[in-house]
Amino acid sequence: MNKLKEISLIDLEDIKLFINGKWVTASSNSHFTLNNPSTGEVVTEVPRGGREEAKQAIEAANEAFPAWSKLTAYERADYLLKLRDLMLEHDKELASIMSFEMGKAYTEAVGEVSYAASFLTWYAEEGKRLYGETIPGSASNKRLFVVKQPVGVVAAITPWNFPLAMMTRKLGPAMAAGCTSVVKPASQSPLSALAFAKLVEMAGIPAGVVNIVAGATREISDEIFENPIVKKVSFTGSTEVGRKLVEQSAAQLKKLSLELGGHAPFIIFEDADLELAAEGALASKFRNAGQTCVCANRIYVHETVIDEFSEIFRSKVKELKVGNSLDESVQVGPVVNEEGLNKVEQHVEDAVQKGAKVLHGGSRVEGDGFFYQPTVLSNVTDDMLIMEEETFGPVAPLTAFSDVDEVICKANDTEYGLAAYIYTQDISLSVKVAEAVDFGVIGLNDAMPGVAQAPFGGNKHSGYGREGGKEGIKEYLNVKYISLGL
């Protein structure tokens, strides 16, 4: 638990915002408190940036844009790789910060730092591949060209559950494309973003290229969406907020990409390797205490194997260690706050009242912090809240199915379309189901499909646009057509 003493990237006694390459306080002199979800104790106070700080950051990014965008792709790649190296060098410090501010299990947090750094690696190279085109002319005295240019100043509004990875998944392609940025981190996890800003400073990245403004969400967001300097916004968060941002972006026709909520089905067919499926469901469901948009929310198991699977799965869940997120032996930390804990409790109570059976867990963990026991529910039915809403907690609901078409219909019976998982050894069946379910990311016998080199994003109310892969950098480019008359 003494990992906090090892942190040197930020001073917990003097937290500041990062604007135009400088560490500044909020003009209002106001702060908000940050609590450790493992203990409930106050970690530190963070300056409450607002509209004025957002405006300063946007103007700084605008001033930095001409010089940054004129660098060669190779020069920008060198900066990204320096930043990548610094992240990996300071991975344990970054993990400790992430762990105590939002509750991610420490060993998982170390893994997130590596995952976050992979986006910088990928886009350092992908920025060199922004090819234009020469198009055959329709007349002998014309030459037709297409070039791709950075959109300009961009804003990244990032979530608390993956505070580093979701930031680099946005900043990596933005910086590689030649854009400058303003980051608004979630109020539950601002320190990870500010520690990252320290690495930006250490890497020698020019002032104004990356700016971090934590604080009053509504004020900062309003400035971002009303300021015409900002040309594109990338947001990861709830569908409810995403809808409001679409409305705000309409006034200026601002480019917008959204990665919103999910309600992932995890489908296990009768021929599946049940041990593999149980390990996959365990990893998907209980990672980050169930607080991921792509975690297994609805586990459908074929009726002929549900009893066997339930016992295998229950025995694995029973072995998970719950506790303070900074303890390296802990696998499941707390949920992020009391509100999240109350929602988990509500979902379980509703399910039990409607006939679900608790195979393991089923209650809060007594004591300090926001802990809920890793829980497995059986006999779950479609009328239960847990099958209708994203729980965002360590609860796995199991329900039986008998028919392929039936489970496809049930899987698609949601407004969300982010991720889905399919476990079967039948290649034809896997292709059929993968093509039929309406989700943007499919894991076939794979519970962890997210990688930097592949496109990530959802369908329906899970948003639009893609992050990762070659598709991710396209979100930060304008396509310009040039017709040259000879």
Backbone torsions as a table, in degrees:
resi	resn	phi	psi	omega
1	MET	NA	-0.7	-177.2
2	ASN	-89.9	14.6	-177.6
3	LYS	-62.7	-27.7	-178.9
4	LEU	-63.0	-28.4	179.9
5	LYS	-70.7	-18.3	-177.9
6	GLU	-87.9	-6.1	-175.3
7	ILE	-78.4	123.8	177.5
8	SER	-121.9	-10.8	-176.7
9	LEU	-66.9	-34.0	179.1
10	ILE	-133.5	151.7	177.1
11	ASP	-99.9	108.1	-176.4
12	LEU	-62.1	-18.4	179.9
13	GLU	-87.5	-9.4	-174.8
14	ASP	-150.4	67.3	-179.7
15	ILE	-76.3	135.8	178.5
16	LYS	-135.9	162.9	176.5
17	LEU	-86.8	162.5	-176.5
18	PHE	-119.6	106.5	-177.0
19	ILE	-134.3	126.4	177.6
20	ASN	55.8	39.2	177.3
21	GLY	76.6	8.5	-178.3
22	LYS	-124.0	153.4	177.8
23	TRP	-96.1	118.7	-171.0
24	VAL	-131.1	157.9	173.2
25	THR	-96.2	170.2	178.5
26	ALA	-76.9	140.0	-178.8
27	SER	-62.2	-25.1	-179.4
28	SER	-78.6	-12.3	-175.4
29	ASN	60.8	18.4	178.7
30	SER	-99.6	158.9	-177.3
31	HIS	-136.5	163.5	168.4
32	PHE	-125.4	149.7	-176.6
33	THR	-89.5	149.9	178.7
34	LEU	-120.1	126.4	-177.0
35	ASN	-107.6	145.3	174.2
36	ASN	-82.0	113.8	-176.9
37	PRO	-66.8	-14.8	176.7
38	SER	-76.6	-26.2	-175.7
39	THR	-125.5	-18.1	-174.6
40	GLY	80.8	-4.1	-177.4
41	GLU	-78.3	151.2	175.9
42	VAL	-70.6	127.4	179.5
43	VAL	-85.1	-50.3	-177.5
44	THR	-168.4	179.0	172.9
45	GLU	-114.0	140.3	-177.0
46	VAL	-118.9	135.6	178.0
47	PRO	-56.0	134.2	179.1
48	ARG	-88.9	86.3	175.8
49	GLY	-64.3	153.6	-178.8
50	GLY	-140.5	-150.0	-175.2
51	ARG	-60.9	-41.6	-177.5
52	GLU	-63.4	-44.2	179.8
53	GLU	-66.9	-38.3	177.3
54	ALA	-62.8	-41.6	179.2
55	LYS	-63.7	-43.5	178.7
56	GLN	-61.4	-41.8	-179.6
57	ALA	-65.5	-41.0	179.3
58	ILE	-64.0	-43.3	179.6
59	GLU	-66.2	-37.6	177.5
60	ALA	-64.4	-42.4	178.1
61	ALA	-63.6	-37.4	179.5
62	ASN	-66.1	-39.8	179.2
63	GLU	-68.3	-33.3	-178.5
64	ALA	-80.1	-18.9	-171.7
65	PHE	-61.1	-47.5	-176.5
66	PRO	-56.7	-47.3	-177.6
67	ALA	-69.3	-41.6	-178.7
68	TRP	-65.5	-42.2	-177.3
69	SER	-69.8	-22.3	-179.3
70	LYS	-86.7	-11.5	174.0
71	LEU	-62.6	153.2	175.3
72	THR	-72.7	160.0	177.6
73	ALA	-59.5	-31.9	179.5
74	TYR	-69.0	-39.6	178.7
75	GLU	-66.3	-42.4	177.8
76	ARG	-66.3	-36.2	178.0
77	ALA	-62.2	-38.8	178.6
78	ASP	-60.1	-41.8	177.5
79	TYR	-64.1	-43.0	-179.7
80	LEU	-62.8	-39.9	-179.2
81	LEU	-71.6	-33.7	173.1
82	LYS	-62.0	-43.1	179.0
83	LEU	-64.8	-41.5	176.2
84	ARG	-57.9	-47.4	-178.3
85	ASP	-62.3	-39.7	179.3
86	LEU	-66.4	-38.1	176.7
87	MET	-60.2	-45.7	-178.3
88	LEU	-70.4	-33.8	177.8
89	GLU	-65.7	-35.2	-177.0
90	HIS	-107.5	29.2	-173.3
91	ASP	-62.0	-37.8	-177.9
92	LYS	-71.2	-36.0	175.1
93	GLU	-65.2	-46.7	179.4
94	LEU	-61.3	-40.6	179.5
95	ALA	-64.6	-41.2	179.3
96	SER	-62.9	-43.4	178.3
97	ILE	-60.4	-48.8	-179.9
98	MET	-59.9	-42.8	-175.8
99	SER	-64.5	-47.6	-175.2
100	PHE	-80.5	-18.2	-179.8
101	GLU	-89.8	-28.2	-179.5
102	MET	-131.8	2.0	168.6
103	GLY	91.2	8.0	179.0
104	LYS	-69.3	135.8	177.8
105	ALA	-54.7	136.1	-170.7
106	TYR	-55.0	-47.3	-178.6
107	THR	-63.6	-34.6	175.0
108	GLU	-66.8	-40.0	-179.4
109	ALA	-63.8	-38.1	175.0
110	VAL	-60.3	-41.1	176.8
111	GLY	-63.4	-37.1	178.9
112	GLU	-65.5	-36.2	178.4
113	VAL	-60.4	-43.3	178.3
114	SER	-63.2	-43.3	178.5
115	TYR	-62.4	-43.6	179.6
116	ALA	-62.2	-42.1	-179.8
117	ALA	-64.3	-28.8	-178.2
118	SER	-63.7	-27.8	178.1
119	PHE	-70.5	-33.3	176.7
120	LEU	-69.5	-39.7	176.8
121	THR	-60.6	-49.4	-175.9
122	TRP	-63.1	-48.0	-174.4
123	TYR	-78.3	-20.0	170.8
124	ALA	-58.5	-36.6	178.0
125	GLU	-86.1	-38.9	-176.4
126	GLU	-65.5	-28.1	177.1
127	GLY	-62.7	-21.2	178.5
128	LYS	-84.1	-1.5	-174.0
129	ARG	-113.3	22.3	-177.5
130	LEU	-85.0	73.4	-173.7
131	TYR	-74.5	143.6	170.5
132	GLY	-93.0	-165.0	-178.3
133	GLU	-142.3	151.6	166.0
134	THR	-114.9	123.9	-174.6
135	ILE	-106.2	135.5	176.5
136	PRO	-57.1	130.4	-178.7
137	GLY	-75.0	156.3	177.0
138	SER	-90.5	-4.3	177.1
139	ALA	-142.9	154.0	-174.9
140	SER	-69.0	-19.4	-178.3
141	ASN	-100.8	21.0	178.1
142	LYS	-128.0	144.5	171.9
143	ARG	-127.2	132.2	-173.1
144	LEU	-115.4	130.0	-177.4
145	PHE	-130.9	150.9	172.3
146	VAL	-126.6	128.3	176.4
147	VAL	-124.0	156.6	179.8
148	LYS	-118.4	128.7	-175.8
149	GLN	-128.5	151.6	178.7
150	PRO	-63.1	144.6	-176.9
151	VAL	-70.6	-25.2	-179.0
152	GLY	125.5	-139.0	179.0
153	VAL	-77.4	131.4	179.7
154	VAL	-123.4	156.3	176.5
155	ALA	-119.8	138.6	177.6
156	ALA	-119.6	119.6	176.8
157	ILE	-107.5	111.6	-167.4
158	THR	-109.2	155.6	-177.6
159	PRO	-91.2	168.3	-178.7
160	TRP	-83.8	-22.0	-170.4
161	ASN	-78.1	-24.4	172.1
162	PHE	-134.6	71.5	-168.4
163	PRO	-65.8	-27.4	177.9
164	LEU	-94.9	-46.5	-175.8
165	ALA	-64.1	-40.6	-179.8
166	MET	-71.1	-23.9	176.9
167	MET	-75.8	-48.1	-179.7
168	THR	-70.3	-26.5	176.5
169	ARG	-65.9	-23.3	176.2
170	LYS	-95.4	-46.8	-175.3
171	LEU	-72.4	-33.5	179.6
172	GLY	-54.3	-58.1	179.4
173	PRO	-67.8	-35.1	179.9
174	ALA	-61.8	-49.1	-179.0
175	MET	-66.5	-41.3	-179.9
176	ALA	-63.5	-34.0	-179.8
177	ALA	-75.3	-17.8	-178.8
178	GLY	107.2	10.0	179.3
179	CYS	-87.0	155.8	170.1
180	THR	-109.9	163.2	-165.9
181	SER	-144.7	158.1	170.0
182	VAL	-124.4	127.4	-179.7
183	VAL	-110.3	128.9	171.3
184	LYS	-109.6	100.3	178.4
185	PRO	-78.3	158.1	177.2
186	ALA	-63.5	149.0	-178.2
187	SER	-67.4	-19.9	178.2
188	GLN	-80.5	-15.1	-175.8
189	SER	-145.4	52.2	-179.3
190	PRO	-75.5	-24.9	-173.5
191	LEU	-68.2	-34.0	177.1
192	SER	-60.8	-42.9	179.8
193	ALA	-66.6	-39.5	-179.5
194	LEU	-71.8	-32.9	173.3
195	ALA	-65.5	-39.1	176.0
196	PHE	-61.7	-39.6	178.5
197	ALA	-60.9	-35.8	176.5
198	LYS	-61.2	-39.4	177.5
199	LEU	-68.0	-36.4	175.1
200	VAL	-58.3	-44.0	178.3
201	GLU	-63.7	-45.1	-179.0
202	MET	-64.5	-31.3	-179.9
203	ALA	-76.3	-8.1	179.7
204	GLY	76.4	18.7	177.8
205	ILE	-65.0	132.2	-173.5
206	PRO	-55.3	146.4	179.7
207	ALA	-56.3	137.3	176.7
208	GLY	91.8	-14.6	-179.6
209	VAL	-68.5	-39.9	175.9
210	VAL	-128.7	127.8	179.2
211	ASN	-129.6	138.5	-178.0
212	ILE	-120.5	118.7	180.0
213	VAL	-125.1	105.6	174.8
214	ALA	-95.2	158.9	175.2
215	GLY	139.4	-134.7	-172.9
216	ALA	-71.6	105.0	-172.9
217	THR	-56.0	-49.7	-175.8
218	ARG	-63.8	-43.6	-178.7
219	GLU	-64.4	-46.9	-178.7
220	ILE	-64.3	-43.7	179.6
221	SER	-62.9	-42.3	179.6
222	ASP	-61.0	-42.1	179.5
223	GLU	-65.1	-41.9	179.1
224	ILE	-59.8	-45.0	-174.6
225	PHE	-82.5	-21.5	-179.4
226	GLU	-96.7	-15.5	-179.3
227	ASN	-84.4	118.4	-176.0
228	PRO	-67.9	-13.2	178.1
229	ILE	-65.2	-35.6	-179.1
230	VAL	-74.8	119.5	-175.2
231	LYS	-97.8	-21.2	-177.0
232	LYS	-151.5	142.6	178.7
233	VAL	-126.8	133.7	173.1
234	SER	-115.3	126.3	-175.5
235	PHE	-127.4	134.3	169.5
236	THR	-121.4	124.7	-177.9
237	GLY	172.6	-153.5	-174.7
238	SER	-78.2	154.4	176.8
239	THR	-63.7	-37.4	179.8
240	GLU	-58.4	-47.6	178.5
241	VAL	-68.9	-38.4	179.2
242	GLY	-56.6	-40.9	178.5
243	ARG	-61.1	-41.0	-179.8
244	LYS	-66.9	-36.2	179.7
245	LEU	-69.2	-32.8	175.1
246	VAL	-60.9	-42.8	178.3
247	GLU	-63.4	-43.5	180.0
248	GLN	-64.9	-38.4	-176.5
249	SER	-69.9	-21.3	-175.3
250	ALA	-64.7	-32.6	-175.6
251	ALA	-59.4	-38.0	-180.0
252	GLN	-111.4	8.8	-175.6
253	LEU	49.9	43.3	-178.5
254	LYS	-71.3	137.3	176.9
255	LYS	-63.5	139.0	-173.4
256	LEU	-143.6	134.1	169.5
257	SER	-126.2	141.1	-171.3
258	LEU	-131.6	128.4	169.3
259	GLU	-118.7	107.2	-168.2
260	LEU	-111.3	-153.5	-173.4
261	GLY	-69.5	168.1	178.0
262	GLY	-142.5	166.0	176.3
263	HIS	-152.6	67.9	-164.7
264	ALA	-69.9	129.5	169.8
265	PRO	-82.4	143.2	177.7
266	PHE	-124.2	104.1	-168.7
267	ILE	-104.2	125.2	-178.2
268	ILE	-119.4	112.0	-178.5
269	PHE	-86.1	167.7	-171.8
270	GLU	-66.1	-22.1	-179.3
271	ASP	-95.3	3.5	-176.3
272	ALA	-66.3	152.7	169.2
273	ASP	-73.6	103.4	-171.5
274	LEU	-66.9	-31.4	176.6
275	GLU	-65.8	-46.0	177.9
276	LEU	-63.0	-42.8	-179.9
277	ALA	-64.0	-40.5	179.4
278	ALA	-66.0	-41.1	176.6
279	GLU	-63.6	-40.6	178.8
280	GLY	-65.3	-45.2	178.8
281	ALA	-63.3	-38.2	178.2
282	LEU	-61.7	-48.0	-178.7
283	ALA	-65.1	-43.4	-177.8
284	SER	-69.6	-44.6	-172.8
285	LYS	-75.0	-42.4	-169.7
286	PHE	-101.5	0.5	172.2
287	ARG	-61.0	134.7	-178.9
288	ASN	54.3	36.8	179.8
289	ALA	54.5	35.2	177.8
290	GLY	78.2	11.0	-175.7
291	GLN	-101.6	59.5	173.4
292	THR	-132.0	147.4	-178.7
293	CYS	-70.1	-17.5	-177.2
294	VAL	-108.6	9.5	-176.4
295	CYS	-73.0	158.8	-179.2
296	ALA	-67.5	108.8	-178.5
297	ASN	-99.7	-28.4	-177.7
298	ARG	-132.9	106.3	-175.8
299	ILE	-98.9	108.9	-179.6
300	TYR	-99.0	122.7	-177.4
301	VAL	-123.5	133.8	-179.6
302	HIS	-58.3	139.5	-172.5
303	GLU	-59.0	-25.5	-178.3
304	THR	-77.5	-15.6	-177.3
305	VAL	-126.5	4.6	-174.3
306	ILE	-65.2	-36.2	179.8
307	ASP	-65.7	-44.5	179.4
308	GLU	-65.0	-45.4	179.6
309	PHE	-62.3	-43.6	-177.6
310	SER	-57.4	-40.3	-179.1
311	GLU	-70.8	-41.9	177.5
312	ILE	-61.2	-46.6	-177.2
313	PHE	-65.9	-46.1	-179.4
314	ARG	-58.7	-41.1	-178.4
315	SER	-66.1	-33.1	178.1
316	LYS	-73.7	-42.0	179.1
317	VAL	-62.8	-37.7	-179.1
318	LYS	-59.3	-27.8	-176.9
319	GLU	-85.8	-8.3	-179.0
320	LEU	-66.9	135.2	179.2
321	LYS	-96.3	127.2	179.3
322	VAL	-105.4	140.2	177.2
323	GLY	169.0	-169.2	-179.0
324	ASN	-52.8	128.6	-172.7
325	SER	-63.8	-20.7	179.8
326	LEU	-81.5	-8.6	177.9
327	ASP	-78.7	119.4	-174.8
328	GLU	-64.7	-18.0	179.8
329	SER	-87.5	-8.1	-178.0
330	VAL	-80.5	137.1	178.2
331	GLN	-106.6	-26.0	179.9
332	VAL	-128.1	114.7	177.7
333	GLY	-90.2	-162.9	-179.9
334	PRO	-80.4	165.1	164.4
335	VAL	-77.7	168.4	-164.1
336	VAL	-72.2	-30.3	-177.7
337	ASN	-161.5	179.0	-177.4
338	GLU	-63.5	-37.3	179.1
339	GLU	-61.1	-43.9	178.3
340	GLY	-65.2	-38.3	179.0
341	LEU	-65.1	-40.4	179.0
342	ASN	-63.7	-37.4	179.5
343	LYS	-66.6	-42.0	178.0
344	VAL	-60.4	-46.5	-179.7
345	GLU	-61.4	-40.3	179.3
346	GLN	-62.8	-42.7	-178.9
347	HIS	-64.6	-41.6	-179.7
348	VAL	-68.4	-44.9	179.9
349	GLU	-61.4	-41.7	178.2
350	ASP	-61.8	-44.6	-178.8
351	ALA	-63.5	-44.7	-179.0
352	VAL	-64.2	-41.3	178.7
353	GLN	-62.4	-27.9	-178.3
354	LYS	-97.3	9.2	171.5
355	GLY	113.8	0.3	178.2
356	ALA	-70.3	150.8	178.5
357	LYS	-109.6	133.0	178.1
358	VAL	-84.8	112.4	177.6
359	LEU	-85.2	-27.8	176.6
360	HIS	-160.4	146.5	176.3
361	GLY	76.9	-135.4	174.4
362	GLY	100.7	10.6	179.8
363	SER	-157.5	167.6	174.9
364	ARG	-65.2	159.3	171.7
365	VAL	-92.8	125.1	-178.2
366	GLU	-66.2	146.5	177.5
367	GLY	115.4	-165.8	-178.1
368	ASP	-74.3	160.6	177.0
369	GLY	86.1	173.9	-174.1
370	PHE	-109.3	68.7	-174.6
371	PHE	-103.5	141.2	171.8
372	TYR	-130.9	136.9	-178.7
373	GLN	-60.6	137.4	170.0
374	PRO	-55.3	125.2	-167.4
375	THR	-125.8	139.2	174.3
376	VAL	-121.6	127.2	177.8
377	LEU	-115.5	137.1	173.9
378	SER	-115.2	174.5	-179.1
379	ASN	57.5	34.1	-178.6
380	VAL	-79.9	140.2	-178.3
381	THR	-123.0	164.0	-172.1
382	ASP	-66.8	-19.0	-176.8
383	ASP	-85.2	2.0	-179.2
384	MET	-86.8	146.2	-179.3
385	LEU	-55.0	-37.7	-175.2
386	ILE	-64.7	-21.2	176.8
387	MET	-93.4	-6.7	-178.8
388	GLU	-108.4	-30.0	-175.3
389	GLU	-121.5	154.7	174.8
390	GLU	-74.3	118.3	-175.0
391	THR	-73.6	-41.7	-176.2
392	PHE	57.2	51.6	178.5
393	GLY	-164.2	172.9	-172.1
394	PRO	-82.6	60.8	-179.3
395	VAL	-128.9	125.5	-178.8
396	ALA	-111.6	110.2	177.6
397	PRO	-91.4	129.4	-179.9
398	LEU	-109.2	135.2	177.5
399	THR	-142.9	147.8	-176.3
400	ALA	-91.9	152.1	171.2
401	PHE	-138.7	162.8	-176.6
402	SER	-122.5	-17.4	-169.5
403	ASP	-137.0	143.8	-178.8
404	VAL	-60.6	-50.3	-178.3
405	ASP	-63.2	-35.0	178.4
406	GLU	-62.3	-46.7	-175.4
407	VAL	-73.0	-31.0	174.5
408	ILE	-63.0	-45.1	179.4
409	CYS	-61.4	-44.9	180.0
410	LYS	-65.4	-41.1	-179.9
411	ALA	-60.7	-39.9	-177.7
412	ASN	-82.5	-7.2	-176.4
413	ASP	-81.0	64.6	179.2
414	THR	-158.5	154.2	177.0
415	GLU	-76.2	-12.3	-177.0
416	TYR	-92.7	157.8	179.5
417	GLY	-154.9	49.3	-176.4
418	LEU	-89.1	-66.0	-176.1
419	ALA	-134.3	152.2	175.2
420	ALA	-145.6	152.1	-177.4
421	TYR	-128.2	139.3	-176.8
422	ILE	-133.6	125.5	178.5
423	TYR	-118.4	115.2	177.1
424	THR	-163.7	155.7	175.2
425	GLN	-101.4	3.5	179.7
426	ASP	-92.3	108.1	-175.0
427	ILE	-63.3	-39.2	179.9
428	SER	-65.3	-42.9	178.9
429	LEU	-64.0	-41.6	-178.4
430	SER	-62.3	-40.8	179.1
431	VAL	-67.1	-44.3	-179.4
432	LYS	-58.5	-48.5	-176.6
433	VAL	-71.1	-40.7	179.4
434	ALA	-59.9	-37.6	179.0
435	GLU	-75.3	-26.5	-173.9
436	ALA	-87.0	-29.2	-178.3
437	VAL	-81.6	139.9	-171.4
438	ASP	-96.6	73.7	-179.1
439	PHE	-136.8	151.1	-175.6
440	GLY	-80.9	-24.3	-178.7
441	VAL	-128.5	126.5	-178.8
442	ILE	-121.7	127.9	173.6
443	GLY	-106.3	111.9	177.5
444	LEU	-96.3	108.8	-173.7
445	ASN	52.8	32.1	-176.8
446	ASP	-145.4	113.2	-178.0
447	ALA	-89.1	-6.5	-177.0
448	MET	-131.6	69.4	-173.4
449	PRO	-80.5	-10.7	-174.7
450	GLY	-72.3	123.7	175.7
451	VAL	-143.2	156.4	-175.2
452	ALA	-62.4	-31.4	-172.1
453	GLN	-86.9	1.3	-178.5
454	ALA	-118.1	149.0	-179.5
455	PRO	-71.4	137.0	-179.6
456	PHE	-125.5	131.4	177.8
457	GLY	166.0	171.8	-172.7
458	GLY	-119.7	174.0	175.1
459	ASN	-108.7	176.0	176.9
460	LYS	51.3	-133.0	-176.1
461	HIS	-82.5	10.9	173.5
462	SER	-88.7	5.5	171.8
463	GLY	110.5	-169.2	177.5
464	TYR	-151.8	162.0	-170.2
465	GLY	90.4	165.0	-179.3
466	ARG	-133.6	146.1	174.1
467	GLU	-120.2	148.0	-175.8
468	GLY	87.5	160.3	177.9
469	GLY	66.1	-171.9	177.8
470	LYS	-70.1	-23.8	179.1
471	GLU	-66.8	-32.9	-174.8
472	GLY	-63.1	-36.9	-177.9
473	ILE	-76.7	-22.6	178.7
474	LYS	-63.5	-26.4	-179.7
475	GLU	-64.8	-16.7	-175.4
476	TYR	-110.9	18.4	-176.7
477	LEU	-125.1	145.7	167.1
478	ASN	-103.0	141.5	176.9
479	VAL	-98.6	123.2	-179.1
480	LYS	-116.8	128.2	178.5
481	TYR	-101.4	130.8	-179.6
482	ILE	-121.7	123.9	176.7
483	SER	-109.3	117.2	-176.6
484	LEU	-105.7	119.4	174.6
485	GLY	-91.0	132.7	-177.5
486	LEU	-95.3	NA	NA
